[in-house]
């Protein structure tokens, strides 16, 4: 488990990451209405206007050139040790049932039209992809030395 050849990183693309997605949190929506904008590499990359409703929050933004109005429920309560406001994910699961997952952040990955939870979009964290960053280098060195890549990894990562 976890040894050489157990991963699929050489033949499959990595999953989209939460860090590459636009996101919102209940904290930034504290005021009754407003506008949130994002920058990527110092350049404006998008924005949404929002207004609080008795139901939760109504988001207005553009997905490409198409205007989108998305209602999102917000609940107040305790989940585990955390108390506060939670988004209720508005997306549908593949079987057509609502996700309804409570979450602190909703994401809109590149190419997506609506905000949803990390699970619905199958997003991973940037650090999850970093662990396999040097796999090709380990394989090349191992080929030159006539050994296995996991041996090279262990030798190079000793402290």
ABEGO torsion letter per residue (X at the ends): XGBBGABAAAABBBBBBAAABBBBBAAAAABABEBBBBBBGGBBAEBBBBBBBAAEBBBBBBBEABBBBBBBBBBBEBBEABBEBBBBBABBBAAGBBAGBBBABBBBBBGBABBBBAAAAGBBBAAAAAAAAAAAAAAAAAAAAGBBAAAAAAAAABX
